[in-house]
């Protein structure tokens, strides 16, 4: 279980950093500072933010439900559901 705790901590830090960069990019874009880079980041950085958020959220759910003993069924079901969400958003993002 210490591996899940470490991955959860790293994913949460990545999520907070990426979310902060999205907030900063939106402020820069709104105030017309930075040229085209804030718009580029808002258009292309959404999948890493989604991946970090799903990973941190999924591990939070798993760790809170299985505090006493690990559950392989819960881990597989969370992986399938969150993987399907990520694939759906990635397909919607990559389609023209």
Beta strands, then each sheet from edge to edge (+ up, - down):
end
